[in-house]
Amino acid sequence: MSEEAQTKDKFWVYVGGTVFALLVTIAMVKQSETEKFAPIKQQLEEETAQMNIRVLN
């Protein structure tokens, strides 16, 4: 009976490890995308700032 209880414990450890690995992978991909598009976002913000110049007569 103790062998059966140990098997169940290992099963949940494997499930937890797999879920943790998937979450870490998703977080790394998300961070990579954020870093990749940062220069584009900065350029868009600069263009918006340049377009918001008021012209006074």
Backbone bond lengths (Angstrom), bond angles and torsions (degrees), N, CA, C in turn:
res aa  C-N    CA-C-N  psi(-1)  N-CA   C-N-CA  omega(-1)  CA-C   N-CA-C  phi
1 M - - - 1.446 - - 1.530 110.84 -
2 S 1.321 118.20 -33.49 1.452 119.58 179.95 1.530 110.79 -68.49
3 E 1.335 117.59 -29.59 1.469 120.35 176.97 1.524 110.86 -65.19
4 E 1.320 116.61 -38.95 1.464 121.08 179.88 1.533 110.30 -66.04
5 A 1.294 117.59 -40.82 1.461 121.19 178.90 1.521 110.63 -65.81
6 Q 1.318 117.99 -38.61 1.458 121.28 178.37 1.527 110.90 -65.37
7 T 1.323 117.52 -39.23 1.465 121.18 179.25 1.523 110.21 -61.99
8 K 1.301 117.73 -43.35 1.466 120.83 179.12 1.525 110.16 -63.48
9 D 1.320 117.57 -42.00 1.458 120.91 178.92 1.529 110.43 -59.83
10 K 1.319 117.91 -45.30 1.467 120.93 179.72 1.525 111.15 -65.13
11 F 1.322 117.70 -36.45 1.456 121.02 178.60 1.526 110.21 -57.76
12 W 1.334 117.11 -47.82 1.456 119.95 -178.28 1.517 112.02 -69.92
13 V 1.323 116.86 -29.43 1.473 119.79 174.71 1.520 109.45 -65.66
14 Y 1.343 116.87 -42.57 1.467 120.49 178.42 1.526 110.70 -64.36
15 V 1.322 116.82 -43.25 1.466 120.29 178.96 1.529 109.92 -62.31
16 G 1.315 116.93 -45.57 1.461 120.63 179.08 1.518 112.04 -62.72
17 G 1.326 117.03 -41.61 1.462 121.16 178.40 1.517 111.90 -63.71
18 T 1.318 116.04 -41.07 1.466 120.43 179.18 1.527 110.98 -65.32
19 V 1.311 116.65 -44.71 1.470 120.51 178.76 1.525 110.11 -62.62
20 F 1.316 117.07 -43.26 1.469 120.97 179.00 1.528 110.62 -61.93
21 A 1.338 116.77 -43.73 1.467 120.45 179.78 1.529 110.74 -62.69
22 L 1.325 117.53 -40.41 1.463 120.51 178.02 1.525 111.63 -64.74
23 L 1.326 116.97 -41.71 1.463 119.94 178.95 1.524 111.79 -64.42
24 V 1.324 116.80 -40.55 1.466 120.73 178.50 1.525 109.99 -64.79
25 T 1.332 116.97 -42.03 1.464 120.84 179.21 1.524 111.20 -62.53
26 I 1.318 116.86 -44.28 1.466 120.67 179.37 1.526 110.33 -63.27
27 A 1.327 117.40 -41.87 1.463 120.70 178.97 1.523 111.38 -63.70
28 M 1.331 117.54 -39.55 1.466 120.63 179.64 1.524 111.09 -66.75
29 V 1.322 117.39 -40.69 1.470 120.68 178.76 1.520 109.92 -65.47
30 K 1.317 116.46 -41.99 1.469 120.43 -179.96 1.532 110.57 -63.09
31 Q 1.322 117.02 -42.64 1.471 121.25 178.66 1.528 110.27 -63.89
32 S 1.319 116.73 -39.91 1.457 121.08 179.84 1.527 110.64 -63.14
33 E 1.326 116.62 -41.78 1.462 120.03 178.92 1.528 110.68 -65.42
34 T 1.317 116.80 -39.48 1.463 120.47 179.69 1.520 110.41 -62.61
35 E 1.334 117.01 -44.18 1.463 121.04 179.34 1.523 111.17 -67.19
36 K 1.324 117.43 -35.88 1.458 121.26 -177.37 1.528 111.26 -67.14
37 F 1.343 117.21 -37.98 1.459 120.55 -175.43 1.528 113.22 -96.03
38 A 1.332 118.10 3.26 1.465 120.90 -179.46 1.528 112.72 -60.78
39 P 1.354 119.64 -45.09 1.477 118.78 178.79 1.529 112.79 -62.40
40 I 1.314 117.36 -35.73 1.465 120.59 179.19 1.529 109.39 -66.79
41 K 1.328 116.88 -42.95 1.459 120.24 178.76 1.516 110.85 -62.75
42 Q 1.329 117.50 -40.91 1.462 121.30 178.94 1.524 110.41 -63.65
43 Q 1.322 116.88 -41.31 1.462 120.83 179.49 1.529 110.42 -64.17
44 L 1.308 117.98 -42.11 1.459 121.05 178.41 1.529 111.25 -63.47
45 E 1.332 116.68 -39.47 1.461 119.80 178.16 1.522 110.82 -65.45
46 E 1.330 117.43 -39.41 1.472 120.45 178.15 1.519 110.77 -65.01
47 E 1.329 117.66 -42.27 1.463 120.86 178.89 1.521 111.04 -63.90
48 T 1.319 116.89 -39.47 1.458 120.43 177.82 1.523 110.35 -64.40
49 A 1.319 116.54 -41.43 1.468 119.90 178.48 1.523 111.31 -63.69
50 Q 1.317 117.37 -37.79 1.458 120.87 179.38 1.520 111.09 -70.23
51 M 1.307 118.38 -33.08 1.465 121.74 -179.44 1.533 112.17 -76.27
52 N 1.309 117.60 -16.34 1.469 121.23 -177.25 1.529 112.98 -91.00
53 I 1.309 117.39 19.97 1.468 120.58 178.53 1.527 108.66 -77.86
54 R 1.309 115.78 130.31 1.467 119.92 179.67 1.528 109.76 -88.06
55 V 1.309 115.57 138.00 1.453 120.58 178.01 1.514 107.81 -102.48
56 L 1.340 116.11 121.88 1.457 120.95 179.99 1.527 108.81 -104.39
57 N 1.325 115.73 137.39 1.483 120.95 179.42 1.492 109.68 -88.41
